[in-house]
Amino acid sequence: MGGNIQLLSDTLAEAKAENRAALVAYLPAGFPTVDGGIDAIKAAFDGGADIVEVGLPHSDPVLDGPVIQTADDIALRGGVKIADVMRTVREAHEATGKPVLVMTYWNPIDRYGVERFTAELAEVGGAGCILPDLPVQESALWREHADKHGLATVFVVAPSSKDERLATITAAGSGFVYAASLMGVTGTRESVGEQAADLVRRTRATTDLPVCVGLGVSNAAQAAEVAAFADGVIVGSAFVKRLLDAPDEAAGLAAVRELAGELARGVRRGA
C-alpha cells in the first residue's frame, strides 16, 4: 500500500467544495492504552472529524502543553513504541477510510531511520507527517523518502514567521500547512484571535496548499471563528482533556464523539 497524500488532499478539497473548513482532530497513540487510543480515534471520526493526527508520544515535547504532555507520559509509561503508532494508523484508517497522519518530533524518526519510518507509514495507509521541529533546510532526506512513498510533509508556521520564511516553508511542504495560531504551546484558550487570521492570510499569499489552524481551539464557537478564515480547524488538547477527565474508557469515548460532533457543527456554521 502506498501513502495516502491524495486522500488527504481530496478530503480537504471536499470540505472546501462544501464551503466549510475541515475538522482535524489530534489524539496521541497509546493513550489511555494502545487499543483505547485506536478506539478514541474511531470515536472522533464517528463524531465528525474529517482527518486525524496521531501523536507519537515523546519525552521532550517542545510544542505540547500540559494536557498533551500528561497523555504522552501515560502512553510512554505504558510502553508505547513506534510499532504501536503504526498499528494505530493502520487500524484507524482501515476502519474509517479517512486520512490519518502522524504528528511527531524529528528525533524518534531520526533514530528509527527515515527510510524505514516512511516505508512503514505508507504501508499502513498513513497520509503523511506533521513535523513541528524539523527545519525546512534540513528536511531534504525526509522529503525525498516521503515523496517516494506518497506521504505529505506538513510543516508548521507561526505568527513570528516572516513572509520570506513563510514562502520557503510552504514551497517545501505538501498536503497542507499547519498554522500555529499563536506563539507558545498547545492547550485550550479563551480566544484564538487576530494573529491566526493574519497568519493564514500571509501564508495563503505564498501557496495554494490548504492552511489549517491549530493551538487553542476547544469549542464549537472557536471552531466557527477559525473556520471563517482557515481551510481546516485542528483540535487536540480539548479531545485529550475529555479522555483525561472521563471516569472510565466508555465515558471517554462518548465524550470524544460528542466533542467531535459539536466541532463538526462549528466548522459548518455559515456554510
N, C-alpha and C positions, 0 to 999 in steps of 0.2 A: 504493500500500500504506500502511495506517495503522500506527502504532506498536503494539508487542506487549505492552502492560502486562497485558492479560488472560492472555496466555500465561505471563507471569511469575507472576501470581497463581495461575493454575491449577497450575503446576509446583510452587510452594510448598505449595499445598493437597494435591496428590497425595502429596508426601513426608510431610506430616502424616497423611494418611489411612493411609499405610503405617507409621505410628508411628515415624518416623525424622526426622532433620534432612536438609535438602537440602545437597548439596555444591556450593559456589560456588567456581570457580577464577578466578584473575586472571592474565592474561598481557598484556604490552604489545604494541600494534600495532607493526609494523616491526622486530621483534626475533625472530631474528637478522637477518632480511630481511622484507619485506612478505609474500612468499609463504611463507617459513619460519614467520612468526608465525601465518598462517592455518592452516598445517598443524599447528602446535602446539596451537591451539585445538581443531581437529578431534580431535587425539590425546587431549586432556583429556576431551572429550565421549565419545570411544570408550572411554576407561578407566572412565567412570562419573560424570563431573561432570554435574550437573543444569542448571547455569546457568554462564555465563562472563561475567566482566567484562573488557572490552578496555580496557587503559590507553592514554590519549592522552599520548604522551611529552611532557614539559615540562621546560624548562631550569631551573626553580626548584621542584622537587618537595618541598614542605614536609612532607608526611606520609610520604614514602618513605624507606626505609632504604638502605644502601649497595648491596645486591643489585639492587634495582629501579632505583636511580639508575644503576648500571652498564649495565643493559639499556636504559634510556631514552637514555643517552648514545650507545650503539651505534646505536639507532634514529635519533636526531637526526643523528648523523654520516652515516648512510645517506640522509638527506634525507627522512625520513618527513613526510608532510603530512596535513592533516585528510581530504583525499580518500582517502588510503590507509587511514585509520581507518575511514571509511565503507565502503570496499571490503572491509575485514576483517570488519566486522559483517555485511555482505550475504552474503559467501561462507560465513562460519561458520554463519549462520542458515539459509541455503538448503540447505547440505549436511546439516544435522542436524535442522532443525525445532525446535531448542531456543532458549530465550531468551538473548539476548546484550545486555548493557548496555555503556555506555561509562563509564569512571571518568576524570574529568578535573577539573583545576583550572579556576576560573572565567575566568581571563584569556584563554585561547585562544578560548573561546566568545564572550566579550565582543568580542574583536577580529574574529572571524569574522561575528558577527551572530546574535542569539538566534533570530530567525525563520528565517534560513537554516539554522542548525545543527539546530534541531528538525525542520524540514520534511525535511531530507536524512536525518536519523537515522530518522525514521518511514518514509521512502520505501525505505530499505534493510532495513527489518524490525527495527530496534532496539527493545528493550523499555523503554529509559529511560536515565537518567544517575545516577551517584553523584557528588555534588558536595561534596567534603570541606571546601572553604574558602569556600563561598557562605553568608553569614549568612542565616538564615531571614527576618529583617526586610528584607533586600534582594533577596528571591527572587521577588517578585510577577510581574515581567515574564517570568522564566523559567517559572514555574509556569503562567502564562496560556497560553504557547505550547506547553508540554509537554502540558497538558490537552487543548488543541485537537487535538494530533496523536496522542493515545493513548500518551503516554510516561510512565513512572514517574519521580518525583523522589525519589531516595533521599538522605536526609541522614544525617550521621554524628553519633552521640552518644558521649560519653566518660565515664569514671568520675568526672570532675570536674563533670559537668553536674548542677546542682541539679534537684530534682523539678519545680519550676515551669518551668524551662528545658526539661526533657525534654518536658513537656506541650506547650509552644509548638512545639518541633521536630517532634514526632510528628504534631501536628494539621496541619502544613503538608506533610508528606511523603506519599508513596504508594509502592506496590509492596512495600517492606519498609523496616525501619530497620537501618542499619549500626551495630552497637555495637562501638566500638574497645575491645578487651579491657583495655587499659592505656594509661597516658599514654606518649607517645613516638611513634617512627616504626615503619614496618613492618619486619619481619625475623623470623627464626625465634627461638624462645625455649625455654628448658628447661621452663617451666611457664606455663600460661595463667591458672590461679588463681581465687581467690575474687572478685576485683574484677569479673571478667566475669559471673559468676553473679549477683552483686548488681546489676550494671547492667542485666542482662536482666530481672530481677525488677522493678526500679524502672521500666524502660521499658514493660514489659507493663502496668503499672498505669495507664498513660496512653493506651494504644492497643490496637486489635485487629490492627494490622499485624504480620506476622511480624517477628521480631527475629533477625538474622543476625550472628554474631560473627566479627570478623577481627582481625588483628595477632597473630602469634606461633604459629599452628598450623602444624606441619610434618610430623606423622606420624600414623599410624592411632590410636595411643593418645590423643594430644591431641585428635584429631577425635572420638573416642568420648567423651572427657571433656566437650567442649563440646556435643556432640550431646545429652547428657543433660539440658541445660537451655536450649538455643537451638533456634530453628526452622531455622537454616542455619549452616553452618560455611564460612568464607571462607578460602581458602588462596592466597597469591600468591608470596611470596619463595621458598618451597620449590620451586615449579614453575620459577621463573626460574633458581634455582640449578642445577637439574637440566640446564637448557639451557646455562647458562654453563660447567658442569663437563664437558659431553659432548665427546668427541674429534671428533665430526662431527655433521652435522644428523640423520642417520638414528638415531644412538645417542641424541641429544637427544629426538627424538620418542618413541622406545621408552621412555626414562626418564620422560617426562611421562605417557605412557599407563600405565606401571607405578605411578607415584605416585598417579594418579587412582584406579586400582583399589584400592590399599591404603587410601586415604582413604575411598573409597565403602564399603568393608567396615567401616571405622571408624565412619562415621555410622550404619551399620545395626546395630551391636552393641547388644544389649538391646532391639531392635525386636520 
